Amino acid sequence: MARHAVARLYAVALALTMLAGCGGQKAMTCPTPQPGGGGDLRETPAQQRATATMLGDGDENAIATAAAVVHGRHPAATTDAITNYLVVAYCPTIAARPDKDARDKDQLLTAFAERARQVVGRAVR
């Protein structure tokens, strides 16, 4: 089931990248939590915003810290579920950047997702 969450995340990121390449997308659309799947983390909007704040500029240290905090709240969560949650929480930060166009934002989200996958894999065991 956890692989499905990551597959969904990458499918969304790929779709966003393809849409941006078509030139028809003016604003970035962030992925949202998909309830009902295995490994889904149920958190309030306030918790999601706090996690986004904790992620700061999305560097590896911030990702590791946020992953540890989320893992502390959800000790049974898989690394895939935590990675997916971090991407969903961080996406609005990228989407709000006025200095980037939709294609750049999609590339930033894809890069963040890959970085988060690597960092969470090391930080949460």
Sequence and secondary structure as in RCSB ss.txt:
>XXXX:A:sequence
MARHAVARLYAVALALTMLAGCGGQKAMTCPTPQPGGGGDLRETPAQQRATATMLGDGDENAIATAAAVVHGRHP
AATTDAITNYLVVAYCPTIAARPDKDARDKDQLLTAFAERARQVVGRAVR
>XXXX:A:secstr
 HHHHHHHHHHHHHHHHHHHHHT   S       TTSTT     HHHHHHHHHHHTT  HHHHHHHHHHHHHH T
T  HHHHHHHHHHHHHHHHHT TTS HHHHHHHHHHHHHHHHHHHHHH  
